[in-house]
Amino acid sequence: PDMGMTADSPSVAAVVILDKDGVRIAGSYFEEQFRTLAMQQAFEKDIFKASTRQPADGEANIFMCKGLVVLYRSQDETTFYVVGSDDENEVILVVIH
């Protein structure tokens, strides 16, 4: 059945949870640019490095990485990331987050 997806529907490129050392706890990727494990791990390394420069304990924070919008929030010893395209509305990503 048609799920109502249109060009205007929000899209998420990835959802990733990393531990305090940047090791993946869970991850789901939905874009071709993350088709291999090596590509996913390289991206996770990049977003972890960027997010440690701007800690977000309990608060949502946002940055750009490789042309993608990355929204993240750290809690205890984990960081939760939601990744969308550069034209994605950040407010939508916060709601998904």
C-alpha positions in Angstrom: 0.0 0.0 0.0 1.0 3.6 -0.6 2.4 4.9 2.7 1.9 8.5 1.6 5.6 9.1 0.9 6.1 12.1 -1.4 9.1 14.2 -2.3 8.1 16.5 0.5 8.0 13.7 3.1 10.8 13.9 5.7 13.6 11.4 5.1 16.2 10.1 7.4 19.6 8.9 6.0 20.6 7.1 9.2 20.0 6.6 12.9 23.0 5.6 15.0 23.7 5.1 18.7 27.3 5.2 19.8 28.9 4.5 23.2 31.2 7.0 25.1 34.1 5.7 23.1 32.5 6.0 19.7 31.7 2.3 19.3 28.4 1.4 17.6 25.7 0.1 19.9 23.1 0.2 17.1 22.7 1.7 13.6 20.4 1.7 10.7 21.4 3.3 7.4 18.9 4.1 4.6 21.1 5.7 1.9 23.3 4.2 -0.8 26.3 6.2 0.4 26.4 4.0 3.5 26.1 0.7 1.6 29.2 -0.9 3.2 30.2 -1.5 6.8 33.5 0.4 6.1 31.5 3.5 4.9 29.3 3.3 7.9 32.2 3.0 10.3 34.1 5.9 8.7 31.0 8.1 9.0 30.5 7.1 12.6 34.1 8.0 13.4 33.5 11.4 11.7 30.3 12.2 13.6 31.7 11.0 16.9 34.8 13.2 16.5 32.6 16.2 15.6 30.1 15.7 18.4 32.9 15.4 21.1 34.0 18.9 20.1 30.6 20.3 21.0 29.2 18.2 23.9 25.4 18.1 24.1 24.6 16.5 27.5 20.8 16.2 27.5 20.4 18.9 24.8 19.9 18.3 21.1 22.7 19.8 19.0 23.2 19.9 15.3 26.1 20.1 12.8 26.9 19.3 9.1 29.0 16.3 8.2 29.8 15.3 4.6 26.9 17.3 3.3 24.4 15.8 5.7 22.6 17.4 8.7 23.4 15.5 11.9 21.3 16.0 15.0 22.5 14.4 18.2 21.9 14.1 21.9 24.2 12.6 24.6 22.7 10.9 27.6 24.8 9.1 30.2 27.4 7.1 28.2 25.6 7.1 24.8 25.0 9.5 22.0 22.0 9.2 19.7 22.3 10.5 16.1 19.7 11.2 13.5 21.1 12.0 10.0 19.2 13.7 7.2 20.0 15.4 3.9 21.3 18.9 3.8 17.9 20.2 2.7 16.0 18.4 5.5 14.1 20.5 8.0 16.0 20.3 11.3 12.8 20.6 13.2 11.6 17.4 11.6 14.8 15.7 12.7 14.3 16.9 16.2 10.8 15.3 16.3 12.3 12.0 15.0 15.1 12.3 17.5 
